[in-house]
Amino acid sequence: VRNSLISGNETIKMALTIAVGGRVWRKFFKTFPFRSNSALKRFPTCRANGRLYSTSSDVVLVRKDEESGIATVRMNNPPVNSLNPTLMVALRSCFEELEKDKTCRALILTSQKPKVFSAGLDILQLYQKSPDHVAQFWEKVQDMWLALYGSRLITMAAINGHCPAAGCLLGLACDYRIMAEGNFRIGLNETQLDLVAPFWLRQTMIDVIGYRQAEMALMIGALYPSDKALQLGLVDKLAPIEDVQTVAEEEVKNWLKIPDQARAITKMASRKPLLDELRRRKQEDIQTFRDETTRESVQKSIQQYLEKLKAKK
Ligand SMILES: CC/C=C\C/C=C\C/C=C\CCC/C=C/C(=O)SCCNC(=O)CCNC(=O)[C@H](O)C(C)(C)COP(=O)(O)OP(=O)(O)OC[C@H]1O[C@@H](n2cnc3c(N)ncnc32)[C@H](O)[C@@H]1OP(=O)(O)O
C-alpha cells in the first residue's frame, strides 16, 4: 500500500532524473526536498585535523574521511547517551550538514562510549514537565528522525552496546545495523513505560522485521539480546564489540560500490510515503505525544520506571 502511494508523476520524475545525467542531483533534490534548519547556524563547522563538524557542546563528535566520503558520527552524551534536547538538536544539525556536503557519501552512527549505544529518550525530560516542554521535546525527536530516515547518504548504525527505545529508533532509521555480540539489548520497550510508539516508529519496525514480529515486539515492549535481534532481522550483522566500527566501515565500503544516485533514489522511493505522512501529521503527532505523556497515569508509570532504574544500583 505504501509503495502505491508514490504517484505516477513521481515515478516519471525519478526516471527523468536518472536520464538527464549532469543535472541529476538538482532534479533529485527537487523531487525529494530535504529540509534545512536555521538552528544549524548555531553549530560552527570545524575542518581541522579531519574533525569535520563540531557542535558547540561536543555531544556529537564527527570525523569524515575525505578520501572515502565516510563520516563517523559518535554520540557523546555520558553516561548513557540519553537523547536530551541538546543531543537531538546536535544530531539533527549534524545529519543535515553531512547531507549538504556533496563529498560525503556515507554516515556511520555510533556511540563514543562502548556498551551503550543510546539509552533512548531522556526520561527526565518527560517527567513532571509542562505540556509545552513535552511538545517541544517531541518535535526535536521528529526532526532528528526525519533528517536521518530521509537521508540520501548510506546510513549505517554501528550499535556498540545497549540500544533500547529511541536508541532503537535511531538504528531503525538507518539503512543497515551492525550490533555488538554479547549481553546487549535492543528493542522498542515503550509499553513498559506506559508509552505507545508513534505510527512512524511502529511502521519502521514493521518494515524491518515484518508485521507479526513487530506487532508482538511492540505490544510486550520486548528488548532482545543481540543474537535474537539478528535472528529477527532487527539487526543485520553481529560483531565483537571492539570490531563493530571496523565491520561497519567494511560494510559501507561494499555499499559504496553501488552508484549513489540509483541507491539514493531507490531508498527515497520506499521511504518518501512515511516521511511525507509524518510531515503532514506532525502537529497531530506532537499533540498526541504531549497529551499521552502528561497524563497522570503515564506520569506515575514514568516515576516508577525511574525509581526502578535508580534501584538497579
Ligand atoms: C496512539 C499513540 C500515538 C502516539 C504516540 C504517543 C506517545 C509516544 C510515546 C512514546 C514513543 C517514544 C519513543 C521512545 C521512548 C524512549 O526512548 S523512553 C526511554 C526508554 N529507555 C530505557 O528504557 C532505557 C533505560 N536505561 C537502561 O536500561 C540502562 O540505563 C542501560 C541498559 C541503557 C545502561 O545501563 P548501565 O550502563 O548500567 O547504566 P545505568 O542504568 O546505571 O544508567 C546510568 C545513569 O543514567 C540514567 N539513565 C539511564 N537511562 C536513562 C534515560 N533513558 N533517560 C535518563 N536517564 C537515564 C540512570 O538512571 C543512571 O542515572 P544515575 O543513577 O547515575 O543518576
The ligand as an SDF file (V2000), in Angstrom:
LIG
                    3D

 65 67  0  0  0  0  0  0  0  0999 V2000
   -1.5700    6.0520   19.7900 C   0  0  0  0  0  0  0  0  0  0  0  0
   -0.2820    6.6650   20.2330 C   0  0  0  0  0  0  0  0  0  0  0  0
    0.1920    7.6750   19.3440 C   0  0  0  0  0  0  0  0  0  0  0  0
    1.2340    8.4910   19.5450 C   0  0  0  0  0  0  0  0  0  0  0  0
    2.3820    8.3570   20.4050 C   0  0  0  0  0  0  0  0  0  0  0  0
    2.2230    8.6850   21.8230 C   0  0  0  0  0  0  0  0  0  0  0  0
    3.2150    8.5790   22.5700 C   0  0  0  0  0  0  0  0  0  0  0  0
    4.5440    8.2040   22.0630 C   0  0  0  0  0  0  0  0  0  0  0  0
    5.3070    7.6620   23.1310 C   0  0  0  0  0  0  0  0  0  0  0  0
    6.4670    7.1390   23.0760 C   0  0  0  0  0  0  0  0  0  0  0  0
    7.3380    6.9400   21.9650 C   0  0  0  0  0  0  0  0  0  0  0  0
    8.6960    7.2630   22.4360 C   0  0  0  0  0  0  0  0  0  0  0  0
    9.7630    6.5510   21.7780 C   0  0  0  0  0  0  0  0  0  0  0  0
   10.9270    6.4550   22.6900 C   0  0  0  0  0  0  0  0  0  0  0  0
   10.8220    6.3930   24.0360 C   0  0  0  0  0  0  0  0  0  0  0  0
   12.0450    6.2890   24.8910 C   0  0  0  0  0  0  0  0  0  0  0  0
   13.1530    6.2690   24.4240 O   0  0  0  0  0  0  0  0  0  0  0  0
   11.8350    6.2250   26.5750 S   0  0  0  0  0  0  0  0  0  0  0  0
   13.4270    5.7590   27.2250 C   0  0  0  0  0  0  0  0  0  0  0  0
   13.4990    4.2990   27.3590 C   0  0  0  0  0  0  0  0  0  0  0  0
   14.8150    3.9000   27.7920 N   0  0  0  0  0  0  0  0  0  0  0  0
   15.0400    2.8550   28.5510 C   0  0  0  0  0  0  0  0  0  0  0  0
   14.1200    2.1770   28.9350 O   0  0  0  0  0  0  0  0  0  0  0  0
   16.4550    2.5640   28.9410 C   0  0  0  0  0  0  0  0  0  0  0  0
   16.7110    2.8300   30.3730 C   0  0  0  0  0  0  0  0  0  0  0  0
   18.1120    2.6480   30.7070 N   0  0  0  0  0  0  0  0  0  0  0  0
   18.6760    1.4230   30.8750 C   0  0  0  0  0  0  0  0  0  0  0  0
   18.0410    0.4030   30.7250 O   0  0  0  0  0  0  0  0  0  0  0  0
   20.1210    1.3970   31.2360 C   0  0  0  0  0  0  0  0  0  0  0  0
   20.4880    2.6770   31.6860 O   0  0  0  0  0  0  0  0  0  0  0  0
   21.0600    0.9790   30.1000 C   0  0  0  0  0  0  0  0  0  0  0  0
   20.8870   -0.5210   29.8210 C   0  0  0  0  0  0  0  0  0  0  0  0
   20.8290    1.7830   28.8390 C   0  0  0  0  0  0  0  0  0  0  0  0
   22.5260    1.2110   30.5440 C   0  0  0  0  0  0  0  0  0  0  0  0
   22.7650    0.5550   31.7690 O   0  0  0  0  0  0  0  0  0  0  0  0
   24.0110    0.9770   32.6610 P   0  0  0  0  0  0  0  0  0  0  0  0
   25.2070    1.1410   31.8150 O   0  0  0  0  0  0  0  0  0  0  0  0
   24.0520    0.0000   33.7760 O   0  0  0  0  0  0  0  0  0  0  0  0
   23.6760    2.4540   33.1920 O   0  0  0  0  0  0  0  0  0  0  0  0
   22.6590    2.8450   34.3580 P   0  0  0  0  0  0  0  0  0  0  0  0
   21.3830    2.1440   34.2190 O   0  0  0  0  0  0  0  0  0  0  0  0
   23.3590    2.7510   35.6510 O   0  0  0  0  0  0  0  0  0  0  0  0
   22.3830    4.3840   33.9870 O   0  0  0  0  0  0  0  0  0  0  0  0
   23.3400    5.3910   34.2640 C   0  0  0  0  0  0  0  0  0  0  0  0
   22.5750    6.6510   34.6380 C   0  0  0  0  0  0  0  0  0  0  0  0
   21.7950    7.0570   33.5330 O   0  0  0  0  0  0  0  0  0  0  0  0
   20.4270    7.1500   33.9100 C   0  0  0  0  0  0  0  0  0  0  0  0
   19.5940    6.7850   32.7460 N   0  0  0  0  0  0  0  0  0  0  0  0
   19.5770    5.6180   32.1150 C   0  0  0  0  0  0  0  0  0  0  0  0
   18.7410    5.6600   31.0740 N   0  0  0  0  0  0  0  0  0  0  0  0
   18.2080    6.8950   31.0650 C   0  0  0  0  0  0  0  0  0  0  0  0
   17.2650    7.5360   30.2290 C   0  0  0  0  0  0  0  0  0  0  0  0
   16.6990    6.9320   29.1610 N   0  0  0  0  0  0  0  0  0  0  0  0
   16.9500    8.7900   30.4860 N   0  0  0  0  0  0  0  0  0  0  0  0
   17.5140    9.4500   31.5300 C   0  0  0  0  0  0  0  0  0  0  0  0
   18.4070    8.8850   32.3750 N   0  0  0  0  0  0  0  0  0  0  0  0
   18.7540    7.6140   32.1300 C   0  0  0  0  0  0  0  0  0  0  0  0
   20.2930    6.1760   35.0690 C   0  0  0  0  0  0  0  0  0  0  0  0
   19.1800    6.4870   35.8440 O   0  0  0  0  0  0  0  0  0  0  0  0
   21.5940    6.4040   35.7750 C   0  0  0  0  0  0  0  0  0  0  0  0
   21.4650    7.6270   36.4660 O   0  0  0  0  0  0  0  0  0  0  0  0
   22.1950    7.8270   37.8850 P   0  0  0  0  0  0  0  0  0  0  0  0
   21.5990    6.8200   38.8330 O   0  0  0  0  0  0  0  0  0  0  0  0
   23.6580    7.5860   37.6480 O   0  0  0  0  0  0  0  0  0  0  0  0
   21.8680    9.2230   38.2800 O   0  0  0  0  0  0  0  0  0  0  0  0
  1  2  1  0
  2  3  1  0
  3  4  2  0
  4  5  1  0
  5  6  1  0
  6  7  2  0
  7  8  1  0
  8  9  1  0
  9 10  2  0
 10 11  1  0
 11 12  1  0
 12 13  1  0
 13 14  1  0
 14 15  2  0
 15 16  1  0
 16 17  2  0
 16 18  1  0
 18 19  1  0
 19 20  1  0
 20 21  1  0
 21 22  1  0
 22 23  2  0
 22 24  1  0
 24 25  1  0
 25 26  1  0
 26 27  1  0
 27 28  2  0
 27 29  1  0
 29 30  1  0
 29 31  1  0
 31 32  1  0
 31 33  1  0
 31 34  1  0
 34 35  1  0
 35 36  1  0
 36 37  2  0
 36 38  1  0
 36 39  1  0
 39 40  1  0
 40 41  2  0
 40 42  1  0
 40 43  1  0
 43 44  1  0
 44 45  1  0
 45 46  1  0
 45 60  1  0
 46 47  1  0
 47 48  1  0
 47 58  1  0
 48 49  1  0
 48 57  1  0
 49 50  2  0
 50 51  1  0
 51 52  1  0
 51 57  2  0
 52 53  1  0
 52 54  2  0
 54 55  1  0
 55 56  2  0
 56 57  1  0
 58 59  1  0
 58 60  1  0
 60 61  1  0
 61 62  1  0
 62 63  2  0
 62 64  1  0
 62 65  1  0
M  END
$$$$
